[in-house]
Every structure is written in structure tokens, then in C-alpha cells.
Amino acid sequence: MDGYSKDIVKEDIEKLKSIFPQCVVEGKVKIDQLLNILGEYDEKDFEKYEFTWKGKNECYKVARERTKATLLPCESESVNFNDTENIYIEGDNLEVLKILQQGYYNKIKMIYIDPPYNTGNDFVYDDNYEDSLENYKNIISSINKSNPETSGRFHTNWLNMMFPRLMLAHTLLKDDGVIFISIDDNEVDNLKKLCNEIFGEENFIGIITWGKKRKGSFLSKNIVSLTEYILVYSKNIEKLRGIYGGQASNNESQPIIKRTNKISILEIPENIIHTKLEDGIYNKGIYGDELNPVELLNDVIVKNGKIINKFSIKAPFVWSQENFNNQLQKGCKFVINTINFQIRVFKVFDIDDFKGFGSYINGIDIKGTNEDAYEELENLFNIKKLFDYSKPSNYIKMLVDAGCHFEKDDIILDFFSGSATTAHAVMQLNAEDGGNRKYIMVQLPELCGEKTEAYKNGYKNICEIGKERIRRAGQKIKQEIEENNKQLKLDEELKKIPDIGFRVFKLDSTNFNKWNVSLKIEEDLQHFLNNTKTLVNGRTEVDAIFEILIKNGFPLTEKIYSLDIDNYKFYYISEDCLVMICFEENIPIEVVEKAIEYAPSKMVFSRKAFKDTSEMVTAKHIISKEFSYAQIEVEFL
């Protein structure tokens, strides 16, 4: 370990090297060579289509810079800390997304975010890349930052905030993952260009329009805003199963004629077509209007609601004869209800068949409007005007179901979590369909103004509102299920109570003096050389163990165990004892010999684990020698 978050650049270079080895020399990419191989290098080609702004190159650099920051566990603010698989993180999402790379790289199924809309008054993350943690502390000590249009960098500031965060989000998504991003008119165009560049135009799934209000604000003299948007992108469109929009219905018919298709002929057996046409003989010929002509190649006889003879029909069919026959064998019902002789089909769907997600969500129909969101929070907290611009849980629940319907134990990430609507929605959906989806919420602990209702009621920052919402929503869901289970009959299945707990973590600097050094500052270096302590003042062993867990690529939900070996305390991560940790001093060699019997992959000791260098060397020799087939890694912190 070097104390840093995952090296994404190294990962990308290795991927490139596996495809174009001749373009990577001594770990550096030869761009000219790569362009030559791809046939795109031209010294005279200076003009090209691109989306750019001041600071874009810095965004690439910032997204790839590694961090030594860590996440400190906060059990006192958590619920069911030892058993839950849900995570709530307080901190600047730029740093947090870097930290998450180690344990969650390519593991998140769905991301939903509701970022600042850049209306001019929203809080805008004022990133200072010289010292991210110091900048973070400055941000959370101030209130009501804005990004006025008069600044001259109105769009630039917002783009510089979003671009590195979306780049990091992309690497966290699974190959079949999907991201939903809420946005309004102010930045929807720029956001789409950003996402095209990061996720690829080919992975653009669509834009969903959300009817957000029961009624508009009629103070506006121009366009009354009643809608917002969601941009939807996949990580890899070819690996995405789909965006779930509901079970396919056998009661809905669809046409098998489309005027833009190539003209073909279908041969229809007798007594197959159901019809509302009157009994009689219909002569062969052309039927329908000029846009949708259909030609009967034989006379047809209608009797008692069916066409009783076999016939041929010529039209721009969607289906081939083979497909028609296959669908017929599956039991599909075919109908012709008008004199235009347009054939429609009621398909027989399998249990796994589903419809895609509609491009419009009517908030009123699902009780998912801004007004519903306001009332939802008021009912949970019994406080009016607690939080502005919260999303309704029914609305987010639809999106979570759309992105995570098929694998009900996936992870959902929201790194602009606000009042934690996404966490509420995930718990509610799990309660309804028995799923075990997990969430990771990330939110900057932005201060609430002293005049706000939140502050007056004891909520000093947004994170305090979000955590309390999850606690209250979880208890409400639990009580509703318990009450429902009491009313069920003996032969009815009891509903399962979902995971309503969450582990709280808070962003901070590293726990280890070894990594808590800026080599640019001579005093810090001297302080480190003179300091024999392993841990930074004020930090606990549990804090340090979680940092080791994080920086060894374990998820934040991993359990930590302890054991006693001859009165020396050891910790280990996971039931398989993959990493063993000991902060004790002057450990006897025989204790080390007993510890390695647990066969860890890695052992981590404090800097003063052994009384002198000689014993340290002996211990390392014993550890590395014990298992010739799988050498144990040793680290001193």
C-alpha cells in the first residue's frame, strides 16, 4: 500500500497496452503511434468538432489524481452498523468518488444523481485542486454559495464541477450499469455533451421528461415550467439487458404492418384471423388509404367473427413468414378490426418479457410531484419547509426499479444525495418486491442557514437531515410491514423487512503518520521523521482498520473481526481472514508464528511491532517462508 486511492490512469494504460502494445513504451502512451495505427494522424488537421471550455484539461488531470484521504466510521450516527449493507458518506463527492474506486471499481449497477441545476443561486462546488481536503473544510464552513450569470464563468464553473465527477462515476459502473441524471433547462444541453464525451454517444439511451408539478407557477409571463428531465446513459449498451418499464401485457395489441418497411407477402391459414367485420365476402384488391395500402391477393370470407378461408396479403410487414408461423405456434391472437385490413397481434409473452421505460413520467399519476415530495418530508418530520427541492420517493423508486429490476441485490449510488430520497426509495422498493438492493449515499455537509426551519429544529447541515430521514423512513417501512403481517391469514406469506440500517462514514485525512506527510513542506517531513507513532493523534484503531480495508479494495460493508493470541490483539478483515492487522508493540516471534496459522494473504503491523530491526527482519522471513505456494505480504505502517 502507498496510501493512495486506485490508480485509474495505470489501469487505463494497461487496457490500452493489451490492445496496442506497440503504443506503450516504459509506461508512457505514444499518441502519434496510436493515431498512425488508427489511420487518423494528420499534422494539417487542426480543425475538428469538439466540446470545450476553460478548465477542461484541468478536469482530466483532477479526475486522475489520486488521494490519500480516508473515510472515518461513525457508529454512533449509524443504524445496525454491524449488520447493514447500506452506506452513508459525508464529504466532498470528488474525493469520495476517488476513495470508492478501490473497493467499488466496476461494481455499481445504477447511479442516480440530482446535481445542482445551476440556476445562479444553487450551491456550486468551489473546487480548489491545490489542497482538496483543506478546500473541503472551507466549503463546509460557509453558507449560500452562488454562481451568478454575471460572473462570466456561469457555465464554465458548472462544467468544471461536473466533468471530473462524471468521469469517476463512469469507472464505478458495472459493464451493464446505467446512470440517471436529473436536470432542468439551464444545463441540459451541456450535460448531454458531457455525457456523450464520457459515456459515448452510442451509450445514450434517452431523455425522460418528468411532469413535476400539480400546477404551474402562473407568475411566469413566458413558459410556465412544469417539467424536468432525466438523461439516461449505459456503461455499455450491448451488455445492458434493458430499462424496465413494466411487465409485457398479453392484453395489448400491436401492428405487424409498418409503412416504412419493405413490401412482402404473408400467407394466412384459415380460421386464424379474428375480426369485427360483418359476415360476407371481401373481394381481392387494395384496401386502406394512400399512406397504408394493403392488398388482398385472394377473396376472404368472414363468418361469425373469423376469416374462415386461407388467403395471402401483401403489405409492408414487420414480420417474415417464418416469424409469423412461430408466433402462431406460440398461441398469439391475430385480429383485423377495420375494412383497412391492418393486421394486429396480441402476443403471448413469457414471464421474463418486459416493456421498455416510457419517455414521460406523469408525477400526478404516481403521487410523485414536487408537492408530494414536500408533503412526504413534512409528514416524516412534522416540520414545514425543512428542505428545498427534494425529489419524491415514488418518482425515484420508479427509476431504481427501471435500472435494477432484474438483479435485486445490486448497488445504487447517489453522490448528490440531498435529503436522501434515493435511500428512502431503495428501502421502499425492497419492501415491495422482496429485493436486497444496497445504496451508497454521498452528500457534502453543507451548512443550513440560521434562519431556516431546518436549523431552528436542530439540523445544522444537510447530512443531518438526510440521515434522520433514512432513520424515520426505515422505521415507518418496518412498522407498516409488521402491521401488515399481523393482519395476514395463516396460509399467507409474511413480508420480509428490508435492510433499514446504514453505516455512516465521514471524509477526512489519513489515519497514518506514514501517509500524512506533504513532501513539499520541510517541517512536515521533519515532524514525520521524529514521530514514532503509527496513528495520527485522535484516531482509533478501528478508524485505521477501516482505512486499511478501503485501501486494500474491500467494500465499506465488510465485517471486521478481532481475536486474541497470547494476550496480543489482532484484527482481521472478512471471515476468510484475507488481511490480518495488529497495532501491538514488541510482539514476540512465537506470537507471529501462531498468527500465520490463520493463513492471511496480508499482514499489517504498526511501526513499533517489534523491538528492533533484527526481530522485524526475522518476523518478515518467517512470514514469507511459511507458505511457499502463496507468499504472505507484509506491511508496516
N, C-alpha and C positions, 0 to 999 in steps of 0.2 A: 504493500500500500504506500502511496505517496501523499495521501490526504486529500487528493483532488477528486472531483466528480468524474464521470465517464469521459474518456477522450473520444468524442464523436468524430473528430477530424481523422484520427488514426483509423477508426472503424470504416469511414468512407473511403479512405485511401486503399485499405485492404480490399474492399469490394471492387474498386476500380482496377487494382493490380491483378485480381483474379480474372478479369476480362481482357485487360490490355497491359500485360506485364512489361512490355517494352516502353510504356509511358511513365513508369515509376522507377526512378533511379535514386538509391540511397534515401528512400522515404519521401522523395520530392516528386511532384507531378510535373511532367514536361508537357505543358499545354500545347505548344506548337506541334509536337509529335502526335498528340491526341487528335488535334484538328486535322493534321495531314492524313491520318488513318481514316478519319471520318469523311475525308474529301471536302472539308469546309474551310480550309485555310486560304485566305486571300489577303495579302498585305494591303490591297487597294480598297478593300471592303470596309469603309469606315461608317457608312450609314446603314442602320438596321432598326427594326421595330423593337422598342424596349420600353419598360415602365420604370422610371427612375425619379429620384428626388434627392435633396441634400441630406446626407447621412446614411444612405442605403448601404454603401460599402462598409461603414462602421457597424451596421446591423449584422452583417455576415460575421464580422470579427467577434462581436459581442456574443452572438449565439454560440460560437465555437469555443469561447474562452471558458476554461474550467474554474470551478470554485472550490475552496476549502471549507466553506460554510457547512453547518450541520443542522439537524433538527433535534431539538430537546424534547423528550417526552414530558407530558404534563398529566399525570394520572389523576390528580385532584379535580381537574376540569373534564375528565373523560367519563364515559358511561360503559360499564362492563369491560374495562381496559384489557383484562387478560383473555377474554373470550371473543371479543368483537373482531370483525374483519373490515370495518369501515374506518376511514381516516379523515381527520380534520386538521388542516395545517394553517397556522397563522404566519404570514410572511409575504414578502415581495415575490410574486409568481415567477419572475425571471430567474431569480436564484433558486427557488424551489423546483422549477422545472429542470434545472441542471442537476440538482441533487437526485431527483427522481429517475434520471437516466440510468443510474447504476442498477436499480432494482426493478425498473418497470420499462426498460427499453423494449419496444415492440410487443408490449403486453396489454395495452389498453384497448378495449373493444370500441368504446364510444367516448367522445368528448363533446360536451355541450358547454358553450360559454356565452355569456351575455356581457360583452365588454362595454366600456364607456362609449356612448354614441357620438361623442364629440359635438355637442350642441353649443359649446362655448362656455358652458357653466359646469360641465361634468368634471370630476376629479380626473386628472390626467397624470399618469405615472411619469414623474420627472426623473428619468434615468440619468445617473451620473456614473459613467463607467470607470472612473478612476478608482473608486473605492465603493463597491456595491453595498457592502454591509453598513458602512457609515452613512451612505446616502439613504439606505432603507430606514435607519434610525431617525434621520432628519425628516423624511417623508411622514412617518407615523407620529411625529410630534407637532404637525401643523394641520390646519383645517381649511377646507374650501379652496383648494387649488382650482384654477380655471385655465382655459385655453382659448382666450378671446380671438375672434377673427382679425382683430386689429393688430395681433402680434406679428403678422407677416409670415408666420410659420404654422398657420392653423392646421392644414392637412399634414404638413411635414412632421410636426410633433406627434400626431396620432399615428402616422405610418411608422415612425421610428419606435414607438411604443409597441405596436402590434407585430411588426415583422419578425424580430428575434423570438418572440414568444410563440408565434405560429410555427416557426422553423423547429423549435424544440418540441412543440406538441406533435408535429409530424413524425418525429423519430420515436415517440412513445406509442403511437398507434400500432396495433396489430396489422398484418397484411390485409386482413378482411375487415379492418376497422373503418369507422366513419366519424366525421365531425359535423356538428350542427352549430352554426354561429348566428346569434340574433343580432340584428342591425336595423337601423332606420334609414331614411333618405339621405342623411348627411354624408355617410361614408360607404354606402352600399356599392357604388361603382369602384371605389378604390379597394375595398375589401375583396371584391371579386377578382381584381387584377392581382392582388397579393396572393390570394389562394391559388389562382392559376399558375403563378410562378412557383409556389411552394409545393402544392399537391399535384400540379399538372392539369392542363385543360381537359385531358382525356378522363380525369377522375372527377370532373364536375358532374354531380348528379342532378341538381336543380335548385330552384328557389321556391321556398314555401312562403305564401302570404298568410299572415295571421290577422284575423279580424279582432282587434284588441279591445274595443270599447262597446258598451251597450248603446251609447250615444256620443256623438262628437262634441267638441267644444265649438259652439257656434259664434264665438268671438272672432274667429278667423274670417277674414274677408276674401281669402283666396281659396286654397284647398283645405278642407277640413280633414285632419289626419285621423283615420280610422283603422289603419293597418300598419304593420311592421313586417319584416322579412326574416327568413332563416336561410342562410346559404348552406348547402349540404355538399360535402366532398367525401370521397372514399380515399383510403390509402392506396388501394389497387382495385380498380373497378372490375377486373377479371376474376378476382377472388372473393368479391362481395356477393353474398347469397341474395341480397335484396334489401329494400327498405319496406318493412312490414306495414301494410295498410289495412289489414283485416283478413279474415278467412274468406276464401273464394266461395261465392254462393251459387248453388245449383238452381236458384230461383231467378237468376238474372240472365237474360238472353243477350247475345252479341251477333252482329252481322258477320257473314263469311264472304261478303262482297265489298270490295273497296275500289272505287273508280280509278285510282291511280295504279292499280295492279295490271299485270298482263292478262289479256283475254285468254280464257281456257274453257274447256267443256267438262262438265261433270255428268256422269250417268247415275240417275237416281232410281233405286229399286221401287217396286210397288209397295203401297201401304206404309211408307216411311215418313212422308211429309204430312204433318198436322196443319190444318188450315181453318180460317174463319170464312173462307169464300163460300158462296152459295153453291148448292149441288148443281152440276151441269158439266158441259164440255167446253173447254177453253182452247181455242184454235192455236196452232203453232204460229209464231210470229214474234215481233218485237213489242215489248211492254216497258212501261216506265217512261220517265222524262228524258230529255236530251243529255242530262248530266249522268244519269244512272240507267242506261238502257240494258235490258235483259232480253235475250232471245230464246224462246221455247223452240226446240228443234222437232218436237212432236206435240200432237194434241194431248191435253191432260184431262182426266176425268175426275171430278170431285164428287164424293158421295159420303155423307154422314161425317163431315169434318176431316176427311183424309183424301189425298190423291191416290187413287186405287190402282193406277197403271204405272209401269215403269216409263221413264222419259229422260231425255237429255236436255240440258240447259247450258247456254253459252253466256258468259259474263266475266268480268274481271275478278275472279275468285282469289281469296286469301289462301285457301286450302287446295292442295293437289287431290287427285282422285284417291291416291293411297292414304293420305291423311283423313279424307272424308270416310273411307271404309274403316279405318282404325277407330275413329271416333264413334262411328255407328256401332261397332262391335262393343265398345265400352258402355253403350247404353245412352248416348246423347240423344236428345229430342230435337228434331228439326221442324221449323214452322214457316209457313208463308201466310201472312195475315192480310195482305192487300193485293189488289189487282196488278201492282207493280212487280209481283213475283220476286221480291227481295227475300232471300233465304236467311233466316236467323237460327241460332242454335242455343239450346240450353245444355251447356257442357256438364259432364259428370266429373267432379273434382275429387282428387284424393285428399286425405286428411292433412297432408303437408302442403297442399296448394294454397296460395295466398295472393291477395291483391297488392299492388304497389301503393305507396302512400300518396294521397291526394295533394295537389299543389296549393290547396286553400284550406285553412282551418277556421271555422266559424266559432269564435270564442264564446258566443252566446249559447250555441247548441251544447257545448261541453262544460258549461259553467267555468270557462277559462278566459275571462276578460280581466282588464286592469282593475275593474271594480271588484271582481271576485277575489283577486289577489289581495286587495286592500282589506276586504271583509274577512278573508281567511286569517290574515295576521291579527286583525282586531279580535277575532273570536279566540285565537290561540293565546294571546297575551292580555286580552281585555284592556287594550290601550289603543287609543285613536292616533293615527298619523305616526306610527312607530318607525316606519321605513318607507322611503320613496322608491317607486319604480320596481317593486318586487314582481316577479312573474308568478302566475297562478300555478299551483301544483298539478292540476288536471291537464293543463297545456304541456308542461314539461314531462308529465307521465306518458302522454301520447308519444312524445319524441323518444323517450327512453325505450318504450315498447317497440317503436319503429326500428330503432337501432340495435336492440338487444332482445329480440323476441325469441330467437331460436336457441341461443345458448344462455340459459337463465342463471348462470353463475359468473358472468363476465364482470369486468371492472369499468365503471363510468367515472370519468374525470371532469371536474368543473373548476377551472383555475381563476374564474372571476365569480366566486360563489355567492357574494352578496348576503342575502338573508337565508341562504342555504335551501332555496326551493328545490334544487336538484336532489339533495339528500332526502328531503321530505317525499319527493316524487318516487325515488327509488324504493324507499321503505313501503310506500303505499302500493306500488305495483307488485312488489314481492308478496305483500299481504293478500293481494287479489288473485295472483296466479301461482303462488307457492314457490316463487323463484328465490334464488340466493345471490342476487346481484350485489356487488360491493361498490362503494363510492369512495372517491378521494376528493375532498373539498379543499380549495386553496383560496385564501382571502387575505388581502392587506388589512391590518388592523387600523383602518382609517378612523380618526377620532370623530366623535359626534359633537356637534356644536352645543355649547352650554344652554342654549335656548331651545333646543329640540326636545320633543317629548321623550325620545329615547334616553337622552342624558338625564332628564328630570326623573325618569323611572329607574335609574341606576345602571344604564347601559352606556359605558364610556366610549366604546368603539364598535364598529360593525361586527367584528368577530364575536363579541359577547351576545349580540342579537342572534347571529347565525347558530351558535352553539346552543343557546337556550331554545331556539325554535326546534332544533333536532330533538332535544330532550322532551319538549312538550308534545311535538308531533308523534314521537315514538311512543310515549305513554298513552296518547289518545288512540293510536292504532292498536296497541296492546289491549286496552280496555274494551274497545269495540269488538275485537276478536274473542276475548274472554266472555263477553256478554252474549255474543252470537253463539258461542259453543255451549253455553248453559241452556240455550233455547232449542238446540238441536235434539232430534229424536235419537234413540239408541243406535239405530242402524245407519245413521248419517255420519259421514266422516268429519272429524274435528278439523278446523282450520289451524294451520301452523302459525305460530307467532314469529315474524321475521326478526332478523338481527336489527335491534333498535339501538345498539351501542355504537360507540365511536372512540377511537384513540386520538387524543389531541397532541399535536407537536407544534413547536414554535421555532422559527428560524433564528439562528444565532451563529456566532463564530465557533470554530473548532474547540473541542474539549481538551486537546492535547497541546502541551507546550511545544512539542516537537514540530507541529504544523502551524502554530500560532505566531509565526515569525514573518516579518517583511524584510527580505534581504536588502531592500533599498535603504533601510534605516539602520545605521550602525548601532544605535543604542539598543534596539530590539534584539539584534544579533548577540550583543554582549550580554543582555539580560538572559537570553536562552542558554548561552554557554555557562553562565553562572548558576542557572536554575536546574536543580536535580529532580524537581518534582515532575511526575508524569502528567498530572492533570492541572488544568488552569484553576486558579483559586475560585471556589464557589461551586465547582462542578462535582457531580457524584459519579460513583462507579456505574450506576445504571445509565446516566447520560452518556458516559463513554462507551458502554457496551452497545447502545443503540447507534452511535456513530460508527463503530466497527461493523455492526450489522449492515448499515446503509452502504458503507464504502466497500463492503465485500459482495454487494449485489443481492442482498436478501430483501424481500418486501418488508414494509413497515409493520405488517401484521404478524411477523414471525415471533414465535414464543421464545422466551429466554429462561433457561433453567439454571439452577445452582446445585453444587454438590460439595461435600467436604471430604478432603483427602488428608488424613492425619492432621486435622485441625487447620488446614490451609484451604481457603475458599476459592473454588473455581466456578466459572460460569461457562455455559455452552449454548450455542445457537442451534435450534432445530433438534428434534428427537434423535436424529442421526448423528448428533454431535459433530457437525461439519466444522465448526470453529470453536476452540476452547480458549478461554480468556482467564488470566489470573493477574491481579494487581498487588498481590502479596510481595513482601520483601524477604530476601535471604532464604529462598526456597531450597531445601535440601535436594540433592541429586536423586535420592531414593523416592521422593515425592513426585519428581518429574517422571521417573520410570513407571510409577503407578498410574500417572495421568495418561501416558501414551497408550496404555492398555485399552483406553476408550476409542482408540483409532481415529482421532480427528484428522481432518485434511489440513488444518492450520492451527497453530498455537500462538497466542499473543500474550506477551508478558510486559510488565512495567519495566522501566529503565533500571530499576534497582532490585530486580527479581533475584539476582544472585550477588553474593557478597563481593566478588571480584571478577576481573576479566577471565581468569583461568577457569572458574566454575561456569561462567557463561559459555565459553568455548566447549567445555566438557558436555554441558547440557545440550547444546546445539548438535554436537557429534552423536550423542545418544539418541536424540530425537530423529535425526536424519538417517541413522543406521538401522533403526528398529524395523522399519518396513521397507525392504528393498524394492518391492513391487510398486509402491506408491509413497514417495518421499513426502514427509510432513513439512509443510512450510512453517517457518518461524519468523515472528515479527516482534521487535522491541519498540515500545512507544514511550 
